[in-house]
Amino acid sequence: MAPSAGPIDLSGAAWRKSTRSSAQGQNCVEVAAGLPGIVAVRDSKHPAGPPLIVGPRNWTAFIRAVKAGSSPGPAQETTL
């Protein structure tokens, strides 16, 4: 998929909080579902702030690396 020419519409995003977020609401990360071809990540303390937008392959590689206890290497995907 080619990079977007303009702002990405996140109005249809269904944000969910990480299961690793603290009960007090600190250090929370939210991930958006329902966005074809992209994964959006944001800081739940600043929901109006800019989200991090990544491609699904990079997101999957990141999650696998975190679960394996290692740091992911540089991204191989160059387009969303």
Short mmCIF file of the C-alpha atoms (twelve columns), coordinates in Angstrom:
data_MODEL
# 
_entry.id   MODEL 
# 
loop_
_atom_site.group_PDB 
_atom_site.id 
_atom_site.type_symbol 
_atom_site.label_atom_id 
_atom_site.label_alt_id 
_atom_site.label_comp_id 
_atom_site.label_asym_id 
_atom_site.label_seq_id 
_atom_site.Cartn_x 
_atom_site.Cartn_y 
_atom_site.Cartn_z 
_atom_site.pdbx_PDB_model_num 
ATOM 1  C CA . MET A 1  0.000   0.000   0.000  1 
ATOM 2  C CA . ALA A 2  1.355   3.444   -0.873 1 
ATOM 3  C CA . PRO A 3  1.749   6.104   1.829  1 
ATOM 4  C CA . SER A 4  -1.240  8.344   2.339  1 
ATOM 5  C CA . ALA A 5  -1.213  11.709  0.586  1 
ATOM 6  C CA . GLY A 6  -2.989  13.408  3.494  1 
ATOM 7  C CA . PRO A 7  -4.015  12.985  7.093  1 
ATOM 8  C CA . ILE A 8  -5.143  9.518   8.105  1 
ATOM 9  C CA . ASP A 9  -8.775  9.358   9.223  1 
ATOM 10 C CA . LEU A 10 -8.856  7.729   12.644 1 
ATOM 11 C CA . SER A 11 -12.511 8.522   13.352 1 
ATOM 12 C CA . GLY A 12 -13.477 4.860   12.862 1 
ATOM 13 C CA . ALA A 13 -10.694 3.553   15.096 1 
ATOM 14 C CA . ALA A 14 -11.664 1.298   17.992 1 
ATOM 15 C CA . TRP A 15 -8.942  2.027   20.557 1 
ATOM 16 C CA . ARG A 16 -8.067  -0.605  23.162 1 
ATOM 17 C CA . LYS A 17 -5.715  -0.282  26.085 1 
ATOM 18 C CA . SER A 18 -2.746  -2.586  26.464 1 
ATOM 19 C CA . THR A 19 -3.247  -5.447  28.901 1 
ATOM 20 C CA . ARG A 20 0.111   -4.430  30.396 1 
ATOM 21 C CA . SER A 21 -1.136  -0.955  31.332 1 
ATOM 22 C CA . SER A 22 -1.196  -0.133  35.029 1 
ATOM 23 C CA . ALA A 23 -4.485  -0.092  36.943 1 
ATOM 24 C CA . GLN A 24 -3.865  3.542   37.924 1 
ATOM 25 C CA . GLY A 25 -3.909  4.616   34.278 1 
ATOM 26 C CA . GLN A 26 -0.224  5.456   34.078 1 
ATOM 27 C CA . ASN A 27 2.077   4.251   31.308 1 
ATOM 28 C CA . CYS A 28 -0.825  3.237   29.090 1 
ATOM 29 C CA . VAL A 29 -0.578  2.439   25.429 1 
ATOM 30 C CA . GLU A 30 -3.633  2.108   23.202 1 
ATOM 31 C CA . VAL A 31 -3.806  0.351   19.857 1 
ATOM 32 C CA . ALA A 32 -6.493  1.007   17.248 1 
ATOM 33 C CA . ALA A 33 -8.354  -1.737  15.465 1 
ATOM 34 C CA . GLY A 34 -10.523 -1.369  12.385 1 
ATOM 35 C CA . LEU A 35 -8.042  0.572   10.275 1 
ATOM 36 C CA . PRO A 36 -7.390  -1.230  6.980  1 
ATOM 37 C CA . GLY A 37 -3.703  -1.563  6.156  1 
ATOM 38 C CA . ILE A 38 -2.327  0.308   9.188  1 
ATOM 39 C CA . VAL A 39 -1.914  -0.009  12.939 1 
ATOM 40 C CA . ALA A 40 -2.210  3.133   15.055 1 
ATOM 41 C CA . VAL A 41 -0.694  3.390   18.539 1 
ATOM 42 C CA . ARG A 42 -1.125  6.257   20.998 1 
ATOM 43 C CA . ASP A 43 -0.430  7.322   24.567 1 
ATOM 44 C CA . SER A 44 -3.736  7.055   26.444 1 
ATOM 45 C CA . LYS A 45 -2.775  10.023  28.625 1 
ATOM 46 C CA . HIS A 46 -2.693  12.172  25.459 1 
ATOM 47 C CA . PRO A 47 -5.410  10.766  23.155 1 
ATOM 48 C CA . ALA A 48 -5.518  13.943  21.065 1 
ATOM 49 C CA . GLY A 49 -1.768  13.776  20.476 1 
ATOM 50 C CA . PRO A 50 -0.251  12.336  17.325 1 
ATOM 51 C CA . PRO A 51 -0.482  8.562   16.995 1 
ATOM 52 C CA . LEU A 52 2.318   6.353   15.778 1 
ATOM 53 C CA . ILE A 53 1.236   4.763   12.478 1 
ATOM 54 C CA . VAL A 54 2.932   1.545   11.362 1 
ATOM 55 C CA . GLY A 55 2.298   -1.135  8.796  1 
ATOM 56 C CA . PRO A 56 0.857   -4.475  9.899  1 
ATOM 57 C CA . ARG A 57 4.076   -6.404  9.170  1 
ATOM 58 C CA . ASN A 58 6.147   -4.103  11.364 1 
ATOM 59 C CA . TRP A 59 3.551   -4.283  14.129 1 
ATOM 60 C CA . THR A 60 3.519   -8.083  14.023 1 
ATOM 61 C CA . ALA A 61 7.327   -8.187  14.111 1 
ATOM 62 C CA . PHE A 62 7.368   -5.780  17.061 1 
ATOM 63 C CA . ILE A 63 4.822   -7.828  19.046 1 
ATOM 64 C CA . ARG A 64 6.711   -11.068 18.354 1 
ATOM 65 C CA . ALA A 65 9.975   -9.495  19.495 1 
ATOM 66 C CA . VAL A 66 8.405   -8.138  22.690 1 
ATOM 67 C CA . LYS A 67 6.860   -11.505 23.510 1 
ATOM 68 C CA . ALA A 68 10.213  -13.179 22.879 1 
ATOM 69 C CA . GLY A 69 11.918  -10.711 25.217 1 
ATOM 70 C CA . SER A 70 14.134  -9.153  22.569 1 
ATOM 71 C CA . SER A 71 14.413  -5.799  20.898 1 
ATOM 72 C CA . PRO A 72 13.165  -5.625  17.332 1 
ATOM 73 C CA . GLY A 73 15.728  -4.623  14.761 1 
ATOM 74 C CA . PRO A 74 15.361  -1.856  12.206 1 
ATOM 75 C CA . ALA A 75 12.135  -1.877  10.235 1 
ATOM 76 C CA . GLN A 76 12.206  -3.701  6.931  1 
ATOM 77 C CA . GLU A 77 8.904   -2.298  5.720  1 
ATOM 78 C CA . THR A 78 9.270   1.053   3.990  1 
ATOM 79 C CA . THR A 79 5.675   1.778   3.066  1 
ATOM 80 C CA . LEU A 80 2.396   1.451   4.869  1 
# 
